[in-house]
């Protein structure tokens, strides 16, 4: 009756509060600290993933489906690295070999690791993907790792929450300094930006100031 409904509402509120707290931790920690957080508390990742799926579920389109459609148009022989893969939607939707990396194994396909240090040889993949996964205070290090594993001329796909971009031109110019040339961008959705880059060479060895994304913090509902 009413008490069960009240209990369910309270439980949902607690989960939402915990999701917001974990989400904030992820945007204000380095990828190493995030890996440690989930290693110490695997349940936290379940709560985060569920809350995240609810947020994206309110959007008219999930960017992962756009990336899957893009990859299906490319040769099935291309090797893909999915950074922050979640439940491995990309790997389960295409024929390509996909290396799935995340902080916790939501699927048996996941290799658990820090996104700034993935267990792949240099220049071993054709496409690197970050689908709503560019978080952490060490963004430059994470993108330098994507550069390391990509073959010359390889593709980097980035889908990220639109409101996180303070200055898209400064971001694209920073990416160029990291060895990624912008070849296509779709800014038409109010929810996410979809960016495609080609690897032109190694990153320049210095801090890149324009590489800033706002943290994606959710309000209390």
C-alpha positions in Angstrom: 0.0 0.0 0.0 1.0 3.6 0.7 4.0 2.6 3.0 5.5 0.4 0.2 5.1 3.2 -2.3 6.7 5.7 0.1 9.6 3.2 0.8 10.1 2.8 -3.0 10.2 6.6 -3.4 12.7 7.0 -0.6 14.9 4.3 -2.1 14.8 6.0 -5.5 15.7 9.3 -3.9 18.7 7.7 -2.1 19.8 6.1 -5.4 19.5 9.4 -7.2 21.5 11.2 -4.5 24.2 8.5 -4.6 24.3 8.7 -8.4 24.9 12.4 -8.3 27.6 12.0 -5.7 29.5 9.3 -7.7 29.0 11.3 -10.9 30.6 14.4 -9.3 33.5 12.2 -8.0 34.2 11.0 -11.6 34.4 14.5 -13.0 36.6 15.8 -10.2 39.0 12.9 -10.0 41.7 11.6 -12.3 41.1 8.3 -14.2 43.4 6.5 -11.7 41.4 7.7 -8.7 38.2 6.7 -10.5 39.6 3.2 -11.1 40.5 3.0 -7.4 37.0 4.2 -6.3 35.2 1.5 -8.3 37.7 -1.2 -7.3 37.0 -0.4 -3.6 33.2 -0.2 -4.2 32.0 -2.1 -7.3 28.3 -1.5 -6.3 29.0 2.2 -6.9 29.6 1.6 -10.6 26.2 -0.3 -10.9 24.5 2.7 -9.3 26.4 5.1 -11.6 25.6 3.1 -14.8 21.9 2.8 -13.9 21.6 6.5 -13.2 23.5 7.4 -16.3 21.3 5.2 -18.5 18.2 6.9 -17.0 19.6 10.3 -17.9 20.5 9.3 -21.5 17.2 7.4 -21.8 15.4 10.8 -21.7 17.2 11.9 -24.9 15.5 11.5 -28.3 18.6 9.6 -29.5 21.5 7.8 -27.8 24.8 8.8 -29.5 26.0 5.2 -29.2 23.5 4.3 -31.9 25.0 7.0 -34.2 28.5 5.6 -33.6 27.3 2.0 -34.3 25.7 3.2 -37.6 29.0 4.9 -38.6 31.1 1.8 -37.8 28.7 -0.5 -39.8 29.4 1.6 -42.9 33.2 1.1 -42.4 35.0 -2.2 -43.2 34.4 -5.0 -40.7 38.2 -5.7 -40.7 38.9 -2.4 -38.7 39.9 -2.9 -35.1 38.1 -0.7 -32.6 39.0 0.4 -29.1 36.0 1.5 -27.0 37.1 3.6 -24.0 34.6 3.7 -21.2 32.5 1.0 -23.0 29.8 0.5 -20.2 27.7 -2.6 -21.2 29.6 -3.1 -24.5 26.8 -2.0 -26.8 29.2 -1.3 -29.6 31.0 -4.6 -29.4 27.7 -6.5 -29.4 26.3 -4.6 -32.4 29.1 -4.8 -35.0 31.2 -7.5 -36.6 34.6 -5.8 -36.0 37.1 -6.8 -33.3 36.4 -4.4 -30.4 38.6 -4.0 -27.4 36.3 -2.9 -24.5 37.8 -0.9 -21.7 36.1 0.3 -18.5 36.6 0.7 -14.8 34.2 -2.2 -13.9 33.2 -5.3 -15.9 29.5 -4.9 -16.7 30.1 -7.5 -19.4 32.6 -10.4 -19.8 33.9 -8.5 -22.8 35.3 -5.7 -20.6 39.0 -5.3 -19.8 39.2 -3.4 -16.5 41.8 -0.7 -16.6 42.6 3.0 -16.2 41.6 4.8 -19.4 45.0 6.5 -19.5 46.8 3.2 -19.5 45.1 0.5 -21.7 46.8 -2.8 -22.3 47.2 -2.4 -26.1 50.3 -2.1 -28.3 51.2 1.2 -29.9 49.5 1.8 -33.3 47.3 -1.3 -33.0 43.8 0.0 -33.6 42.0 1.7 -36.5 39.2 3.4 -34.6 39.1 4.7 -31.0 35.7 5.6 -29.5 34.8 7.8 -26.4 31.0 7.7 -26.2 30.0 10.0 -23.3 33.2 8.8 -21.6 35.6 11.8 -21.5 35.7 12.3 -17.8 38.4 12.8 -15.3 40.8 15.6 -14.5 43.6 14.0 -16.7 41.8 14.4 -20.1 45.0 15.1 -21.9 46.7 11.9 -20.6 43.6 9.9 -21.7 43.5 11.4 -25.2 47.3 10.9 -25.5 46.7 7.2 -24.8 44.1 7.1 -27.5 46.7 8.6 -29.9 49.3 6.0 -28.8 47.1 3.0 -29.6 45.7 4.4 -32.9 47.4 3.7 -36.2 48.6 6.7 -38.2 45.5 8.0 -40.1 43.2 6.2 -37.7 39.9 7.6 -36.6 38.9 9.0 -33.2 35.1 9.3 -32.5 34.0 11.5 -29.6 30.3 11.9 -28.5 29.9 14.2 -25.6 27.2 16.1 -23.7 26.7 19.4 -25.6 26.6 21.6 -22.5 30.1 20.4 -21.5 31.8 22.3 -24.4 32.7 25.9 -23.2 34.3 26.7 -26.6 34.2 24.1 -29.4 36.7 25.9 -31.5 39.3 26.0 -28.6 38.6 22.3 -28.0 39.2 21.4 -31.7 42.4 23.4 -31.7 43.6 21.7 -28.6 42.8 18.3 -30.2 44.9 19.3 -33.2 47.9 19.8 -30.8 47.2 16.3 -29.5 47.7 15.0 -33.1 44.0 14.8 -34.0 42.6 16.7 -37.0 38.9 17.4 -37.0 37.3 15.9 -40.1 33.6 16.0 -39.3 31.3 17.4 -36.6 27.6 17.2 -35.9 26.5 19.8 -33.4 22.8 19.6 -34.4 21.5 17.8 -31.3 20.9 20.0 -28.2 21.9 16.9 -26.1 25.3 15.8 -27.5 28.0 16.7 -30.0 29.5 14.1 -32.3 33.0 14.7 -33.4 35.2 12.7 -35.8 39.0 13.1 -35.9 41.9 11.6 -37.9 45.2 10.9 -36.2 47.9 13.1 -37.9 50.8 12.3 -35.7 52.0 12.1 -32.1 50.8 14.8 -29.6 53.0 17.8 -28.9 54.7 17.4 -25.5 53.2 20.3 -23.6 50.0 21.2 -21.7 47.1 22.0 -24.0 45.1 24.8 -22.4 41.9 24.7 -24.6 41.3 21.1 -23.7 38.5 21.9 -21.3 35.1 20.3 -20.8 32.7 21.3 -18.1 31.8 18.6 -15.6 28.3 17.2 -16.3 26.6 17.6 -12.9 22.9 16.7 -12.5 20.4 18.7 -10.5 18.3 17.2 -7.7 14.9 16.2 -9.1 
